[in-house]
Amino acid sequence: MDGFEAYSLDQWLEIAKDANENKKGFSVLPENAQKYIQQVETLLGVKVSSVGVGPDREATIMANS
């Protein structure tokens, strides 16, 4: 699968904060990251409920924020 641009930890934290506070879910992720999550869901047969984008608890993006 195609990759996506790298972000710093601070950038990922801002992305996660925006996603969760504004109920955007995975739509804030780069397109190829969204495609990756969709492929994981297809292969495993389950919906992904959250994605960690860093080591902090705040760096978790909820699917249906």
MMTF fields as JSON, N, C-alpha, C and O atoms, coordinates in Angstrom:
{
  "mmtfVersion": "1.0.0",
  "mmtfProducer": "UNKNOWN",
  "numBonds": 259,
  "numAtoms": 260,
  "numGroups": 65,
  "numChains": 1,
  "numModels": 1,
  "chainsPerModel": [1],
  "groupsPerChain": [65],
  "chainIdList": ["A"],
  "bondAtomList": [4, 2, 8, 6, 12, 10, 16, 14, 20, 18, 24, 22, 28, 26, 32, 30, 36, 34, 40, 38, 44, 42, 48, 46, 52, 50, 56, 54, 60, 58, 64, 62, 68, 66, 72, 70, 76, 74, 80, 78, 84, 82, 88, 86, 92, 90, 96, 94, 100, 98, 104, 102, 108, 106, 112, 110, 116, 114, 120, 118, 124, 122, 128, 126, 132, 130, 136, 134, 140, 138, 144, 142, 148, 146, 152, 150, 156, 154, 160, 158, 164, 162, 168, 166, 172, 170, 176, 174, 180, 178, 184, 182, 188, 186, 192, 190, 196, 194, 200, 198, 204, 202, 208, 206, 212, 210, 216, 214, 220, 218, 224, 222, 228, 226, 232, 230, 236, 234, 240, 238, 244, 242, 248, 246, 252, 250, 256, 254],
  "bondOrderList": [1, 1, 1, 1, 1, 1, 1, 1, 1, 1, 1, 1, 1, 1, 1, 1, 1, 1, 1, 1, 1, 1, 1, 1, 1, 1, 1, 1, 1, 1, 1, 1, 1, 1, 1, 1, 1, 1, 1, 1, 1, 1, 1, 1, 1, 1, 1, 1, 1, 1, 1, 1, 1, 1, 1, 1, 1, 1, 1, 1, 1, 1, 1, 1],
  "groupList": [{"groupName": "MET", "atomNameList": ["N", "CA", "C", "O"], "elementList": ["N", "C", "C", "O"], "formalChargeList": [0, 0, 0, 0], "bondAtomList": [1, 0, 2, 1, 3, 2], "bondOrderList": [1, 1, 2], "singleLetterCode": "M", "chemCompType": "L-PEPTIDE LINKING"}, {"groupName": "ASP", "atomNameList": ["N", "CA", "C", "O"], "elementList": ["N", "C", "C", "O"], "formalChargeList": [0, 0, 0, 0], "bondAtomList": [1, 0, 2, 1, 3, 2], "bondOrderList": [1, 1, 2], "singleLetterCode": "D", "chemCompType": "L-PEPTIDE LINKING"}, {"groupName": "GLY", "atomNameList": ["N", "CA", "C", "O"], "elementList": ["N", "C", "C", "O"], "formalChargeList": [0, 0, 0, 0], "bondAtomList": [1, 0, 2, 1, 3, 2], "bondOrderList": [1, 1, 2], "singleLetterCode": "G", "chemCompType": "PEPTIDE LINKING"}, {"groupName": "PHE", "atomNameList": ["N", "CA", "C", "O"], "elementList": ["N", "C", "C", "O"], "formalChargeList": [0, 0, 0, 0], "bondAtomList": [1, 0, 2, 1, 3, 2], "bondOrderList": [1, 1, 2], "singleLetterCode": "F", "chemCompType": "L-PEPTIDE LINKING"}, {"groupName": "GLU", "atomNameList": ["N", "CA", "C", "O"], "elementList": ["N", "C", "C", "O"], "formalChargeList": [0, 0, 0, 0], "bondAtomList": [1, 0, 2, 1, 3, 2], "bondOrderList": [1, 1, 2], "singleLetterCode": "E", "chemCompType": "L-PEPTIDE LINKING"}, {"groupName": "ALA", "atomNameList": ["N", "CA", "C", "O"], "elementList": ["N", "C", "C", "O"], "formalChargeList": [0, 0, 0, 0], "bondAtomList": [1, 0, 2, 1, 3, 2], "bondOrderList": [1, 1, 2], "singleLetterCode": "A", "chemCompType": "L-PEPTIDE LINKING"}, {"groupName": "TYR", "atomNameList": ["N", "CA", "C", "O"], "elementList": ["N", "C", "C", "O"], "formalChargeList": [0, 0, 0, 0], "bondAtomList": [1, 0, 2, 1, 3, 2], "bondOrderList": [1, 1, 2], "singleLetterCode": "Y", "chemCompType": "L-PEPTIDE LINKING"}, {"groupName": "SER", "atomNameList": ["N", "CA", "C", "O"], "elementList": ["N", "C", "C", "O"], "formalChargeList": [0, 0, 0, 0], "bondAtomList": [1, 0, 2, 1, 3, 2], "bondOrderList": [1, 1, 2], "singleLetterCode": "S", "chemCompType": "L-PEPTIDE LINKING"}, {"groupName": "LEU", "atomNameList": ["N", "CA", "C", "O"], "elementList": ["N", "C", "C", "O"], "formalChargeList": [0, 0, 0, 0], "bondAtomList": [1, 0, 2, 1, 3, 2], "bondOrderList": [1, 1, 2], "singleLetterCode": "L", "chemCompType": "L-PEPTIDE LINKING"}, {"groupName": "GLN", "atomNameList": ["N", "CA", "C", "O"], "elementList": ["N", "C", "C", "O"], "formalChargeList": [0, 0, 0, 0], "bondAtomList": [1, 0, 2, 1, 3, 2], "bondOrderList": [1, 1, 2], "singleLetterCode": "Q", "chemCompType": "L-PEPTIDE LINKING"}, {"groupName": "TRP", "atomNameList": ["N", "CA", "C", "O"], "elementList": ["N", "C", "C", "O"], "formalChargeList": [0, 0, 0, 0], "bondAtomList": [1, 0, 2, 1, 3, 2], "bondOrderList": [1, 1, 2], "singleLetterCode": "W", "chemCompType": "L-PEPTIDE LINKING"}, {"groupName": "ILE", "atomNameList": ["N", "CA", "C", "O"], "elementList": ["N", "C", "C", "O"], "formalChargeList": [0, 0, 0, 0], "bondAtomList": [1, 0, 2, 1, 3, 2], "bondOrderList": [1, 1, 2], "singleLetterCode": "I", "chemCompType": "L-PEPTIDE LINKING"}, {"groupName": "LYS", "atomNameList": ["N", "CA", "C", "O"], "elementList": ["N", "C", "C", "O"], "formalChargeList": [0, 0, 0, 0], "bondAtomList": [1, 0, 2, 1, 3, 2], "bondOrderList": [1, 1, 2], "singleLetterCode": "K", "chemCompType": "L-PEPTIDE LINKING"}, {"groupName": "ASN", "atomNameList": ["N", "CA", "C", "O"], "elementList": ["N", "C", "C", "O"], "formalChargeList": [0, 0, 0, 0], "bondAtomList": [1, 0, 2, 1, 3, 2], "bondOrderList": [1, 1, 2], "singleLetterCode": "N", "chemCompType": "L-PEPTIDE LINKING"}, {"groupName": "VAL", "atomNameList": ["N", "CA", "C", "O"], "elementList": ["N", "C", "C", "O"], "formalChargeList": [0, 0, 0, 0], "bondAtomList": [1, 0, 2, 1, 3, 2], "bondOrderList": [1, 1, 2], "singleLetterCode": "V", "chemCompType": "L-PEPTIDE LINKING"}, {"groupName": "PRO", "atomNameList": ["N", "CA", "C", "O"], "elementList": ["N", "C", "C", "O"], "formalChargeList": [0, 0, 0, 0], "bondAtomList": [1, 0, 2, 1, 3, 2], "bondOrderList": [1, 1, 2], "singleLetterCode": "P", "chemCompType": "L-PEPTIDE LINKING"}, {"groupName": "THR", "atomNameList": ["N", "CA", "C", "O"], "elementList": ["N", "C", "C", "O"], "formalChargeList": [0, 0, 0, 0], "bondAtomList": [1, 0, 2, 1, 3, 2], "bondOrderList": [1, 1, 2], "singleLetterCode": "T", "chemCompType": "L-PEPTIDE LINKING"}, {"groupName": "ARG", "atomNameList": ["N", "CA", "C", "O"], "elementList": ["N", "C", "C", "O"], "formalChargeList": [0, 0, 0, 0], "bondAtomList": [1, 0, 2, 1, 3, 2], "bondOrderList": [1, 1, 2], "singleLetterCode": "R", "chemCompType": "L-PEPTIDE LINKING"}],
  "groupTypeList": [0, 1, 2, 3, 4, 5, 6, 7, 8, 1, 9, 10, 8, 4, 11, 5, 12, 1, 5, 13, 4, 13, 12, 12, 2, 3, 7, 14, 8, 15, 4, 13, 5, 9, 12, 6, 11, 9, 9, 14, 4, 16, 8, 8, 2, 14, 12, 14, 7, 7, 14, 2, 14, 2, 15, 1, 17, 4, 5, 16, 11, 0, 5, 13, 7],
  "groupIdList": [1, 2, 3, 4, 5, 6, 7, 8, 9, 10, 11, 12, 13, 14, 15, 16, 17, 18, 19, 20, 21, 22, 23, 24, 25, 26, 27, 28, 29, 30, 31, 32, 33, 34, 35, 36, 37, 38, 39, 40, 41, 42, 43, 44, 45, 46, 47, 48, 49, 50, 51, 52, 53, 54, 55, 56, 57, 58, 59, 60, 61, 62, 63, 64, 65],
  "secStructList": [7, 7, 7, 7, 7, 7, 7, 7, 2, 2, 2, 2, 2, 2, 2, 2, 2, 2, 2, 2, 2, 6, 6, 7, 4, 4, 4, 4, 1, 7, 2, 2, 2, 2, 2, 2, 2, 2, 2, 2, 2, 2, 2, 2, 6, 1, 7, 7, 7, 3, 3, 3, 7, 1, 1, 1, 4, 4, 4, 3, 3, 3, 6, 6, 7],
  "xCoordList": [0.845, 0.0, 0.884, 2.01, 0.358, 1.098, 1.19, 0.278, 2.316, 2.525, 1.897, 1.173, 2.185, 1.678, 2.739, 3.675, 2.58, 3.602, 3.756, 2.806, 4.97, 5.273, 4.963, 5.145, 4.495, 4.242, 5.033, 5.381, 5.31, 5.965, 4.943, 3.74, 5.412, 4.507, 3.547, 2.36, 4.052, 3.182, 2.096, 0.95, 2.449, 1.45, 0.391, -0.8, 0.823, -0.128, -1.058, -2.251, -0.51, -1.354, -2.417, -3.56, -2.057, -3.024, -4.078, -5.26, -3.655, -4.589, -5.577, -6.781, -5.076, -5.937, -6.898, -8.077, -6.398, -7.239, -8.375, -9.53, -8.055, -9.066, -10.089, -11.293, -9.62, -10.515, -11.511, -12.703, -11.03, -11.887, -12.775, -13.946, -12.24, -13.035, -14.122, -15.193, -13.857, -14.805, -15.532, -16.175, -15.411, -16.112, -15.871, -16.802, -14.606, -14.238, -13.774, -13.742, -13.414, -12.966, -11.768, -10.889, -11.745, -10.605, -10.488, -9.487, -11.481, -11.441, -10.292, -9.934, -9.71, -8.577, -7.263, -6.276, -7.251, -6.032, -5.763, -6.685, -4.484, -4.174, -4.953, -5.248, -5.277, -6.087, -5.52, -6.269, -4.204, -3.623, -3.671, -3.707, -3.673, -3.839, -5.263, -5.479, -6.228, -7.623, -7.781, -8.48, -7.14, -7.2, -6.572, -7.056, -5.492, -4.833, -5.789, -5.913, -6.459, -7.414, -8.53, -8.934, -9.025, -10.076, -9.597, -10.353, -8.348, -7.797, -7.665, -7.964, -7.225, -7.132, -8.519, -8.674, -9.524, -10.89, -11.353, -11.978, -11.046, -11.439, -10.753, -11.394, -9.469, -8.711, -9.129, -9.181, -9.428, -9.773, -11.265, -11.676, -12.067, -13.51, -14.118, -15.193, -13.444, -13.954, -13.711, -12.827, -14.501, -14.315, -13.23, -13.175, -12.38, -11.36, -12.055, -12.712, -11.915, -12.609, -11.73, -12.236, -10.415, -9.506, -8.138, -7.77, -7.398, -6.052, -5.132, -5.413, -4.04, -3.04, -2.052, -1.518, -1.811, -0.876, 0.338, 1.092, 0.516, 1.644, 1.559, 0.601, 2.55, 2.62, 1.688, 1.447, 1.171, 0.313, -1.126, -1.576, -1.837, -3.25, -4.035, -4.974, -3.646, -4.316, -4.056, -4.696, -3.126, -2.776, -3.572, -3.09, -4.794, -5.672, -6.838, -7.502, -7.088, -8.222, -9.313, -9.096, -10.488, -11.633, -12.354, -12.475, -12.827, -13.483, -14.725, -14.923, -15.539, -16.786, -16.752, -17.562, -15.827, -15.668, -16.879, -16.908],
  "yCoordList": [-1.183, 0.0, 1.237, 1.218, 2.302, 3.556, 4.164, 4.04, 4.823, 5.473, 6.854, 7.242, 7.589, 8.953, 9.779, 9.242, 11.093, 11.965, 11.791, 11.46, 12.023, 11.913, 13.23, 14.305, 13.132, 14.301, 14.168, 13.062, 15.289, 15.257, 14.824, 14.839, 14.442, 14.044, 15.177, 14.939, 16.406, 17.553, 17.711, 18.023, 17.499, 17.596, 16.503, 16.767, 15.27, 14.179, 14.462, 14.164, 15.041, 15.375, 16.401, 16.299, 17.378, 18.38, 17.745, 18.078, 16.839, 16.137, 15.324, 15.357, 14.598, 13.788, 14.676, 14.352, 15.778, 16.706, 17.23, 17.249, 17.649, 18.149, 17.056, 17.314, 15.853, 14.745, 14.467, 14.298, 14.421, 14.043, 15.188, 14.972, 16.374, 17.512, 17.902, 18.358, 17.727, 18.141, 16.966, 17.111, 15.8, 14.587, 14.27, 13.95, 14.367, 14.105, 12.675, 12.21, 11.975, 10.6, 10.475, 11.336, 9.398, 9.107, 10.031, 9.985, 10.859, 11.741, 12.739, 13.322, 12.946, 13.874, 13.242, 13.944, 11.933, 11.229, 11.404, 11.63, 11.297, 11.325, 10.228, 9.177, 10.486, 9.546, 8.124, 7.158, 7.995, 6.652, 5.975, 4.747, 6.742, 6.159, 5.631, 4.566, 6.379, 5.921, 4.629, 3.71, 4.563, 3.354, 2.165, 1.037, 2.429, 1.368, 0.814, -0.401, 1.702, 1.268, 0.45, -0.579, 0.896, 0.151, -1.247, -2.214, -1.348, -2.653, -3.564, -4.755, -3.024, -3.813, -4.324, -5.49, -3.455, -3.872, -5.002, -5.96, -4.884, -5.905, -7.235, -8.285, -7.182, -8.412, -9.096, -10.324, -8.3, -8.873, -9.124, -9.904, -8.465, -8.632, -7.936, -8.318, -6.924, -6.139, -4.656, -4.292, -3.808, -2.37, -1.915, -2.369, -1.026, -0.414, 0.696, 1.552, 0.687, 1.68, 2.866, 3.944, 2.669, 3.768, 3.494, 2.352, 4.583, 4.488, 5.354, 6.531, 4.774, 5.538, 6.154, 5.471, 7.444, 8.14, 8.662, 9.496, 8.168, 8.57, 7.868, 7.138, 8.078, 7.367, 7.902, 7.212, 9.096, 9.691, 9.219, 8.898, 9.18, 8.811, 9.762, 9.35, 11.025, 12.035, 11.841, 12.486, 10.964, 10.72, 9.545, 8.816, 9.374, 8.325, 8.971, 9.849, 8.541, 9.045, 7.989, 6.834, 8.41, 7.504, 7.531, 8.58, 6.362, 6.261, 7.134, 7.85, 7.09, 7.852, 8.849, 8.774, 9.763, 10.728, 11.627, 12.501],
  "zCoordList": [0.0, 0.0, 0.0, 0.499, -0.565, -0.591, 0.805, 1.623, 1.049, 2.332, 2.357, 1.44, 3.423, 3.562, 4.265, 4.858, 4.191, 4.73, 6.241, 6.95, 6.702, 8.125, 8.82, 8.25, 10.056, 10.883, 12.177, 12.589, 12.808, 14.112, 15.163, 14.901, 16.338, 17.415, 17.752, 17.974, 17.791, 18.086, 17.022, 17.347, 15.766, 14.695, 14.84, 14.674, 15.151, 15.342, 16.511, 16.45, 17.581, 18.731, 18.352, 18.797, 17.544, 17.087, 16.187, 16.279, 15.325, 14.444, 15.281, 15.025, 16.273, 17.14, 17.937, 18.077, 18.447, 19.218, 18.338, 18.763, 17.134, 16.199, 15.89, 15.895, 15.623, 15.278, 16.391, 16.136, 17.612, 18.73, 19.214, 19.526, 19.276, 19.746, 18.757, 19.158, 17.476, 16.445, 15.789, 14.75, 16.424, 15.973, 14.492, 13.752, 14.08, 12.685, 12.454, 11.315, 13.523, 13.372, 12.45, 12.431, 11.689, 10.823, 9.619, 8.904, 9.387, 8.212, 8.268, 7.244, 9.444, 9.567, 9.122, 8.903, 8.991, 8.603, 7.114, 6.33, 6.728, 5.293, 4.561, 5.13, 3.31, 2.524, 2.541, 2.692, 2.385, 2.358, 3.721, 3.793, 4.792, 6.128, 6.281, 6.859, 5.762, 5.794, 4.987, 5.414, 3.839, 3.01, 3.738, 3.636, 4.473, 5.241, 6.297, 6.453, 7.017, 8.041, 7.402, 7.945, 6.264, 5.567, 5.17, 5.257, 4.736, 4.352, 5.566, 5.479, 6.689, 7.926, 8.311, 8.674, 8.23, 8.552, 7.641, 8.095, 6.366, 5.397, 5.701, 5.708, 5.948, 6.203, 7.502, 7.57, 8.534, 9.837, 10.008, 10.867, 9.193, 9.304, 10.509, 10.973, 11.016, 12.151, 11.884, 11.109, 12.532, 12.411, 13.382, 14.524, 12.92, 13.78, 14.557, 13.965, 15.885, 16.711, 17.084, 17.396, 17.052, 17.369, 16.763, 16.485, 16.568, 16.017, 16.864, 17.093, 17.322, 18.049, 17.077, 16.203, 17.234, 16.343, 17.118, 16.616, 18.331, 19.163, 20.501, 20.759, 21.36, 22.626, 23.717, 24.708, 23.552, 24.575, 24.431, 23.332, 25.539, 25.508, 24.604, 23.923, 24.607, 23.797, 22.302, 21.472, 21.962, 20.559, 19.99, 19.124, 20.489, 19.998, 19.286, 19.836, 18.068, 17.294, 17.324, 16.959, 17.766, 17.835, 16.485, 15.852, 16.06, 14.756, 14.691, 13.709, 15.687, 15.712, 16.86, 17.784, 16.798, 17.879, 18.01, 18.876]
}
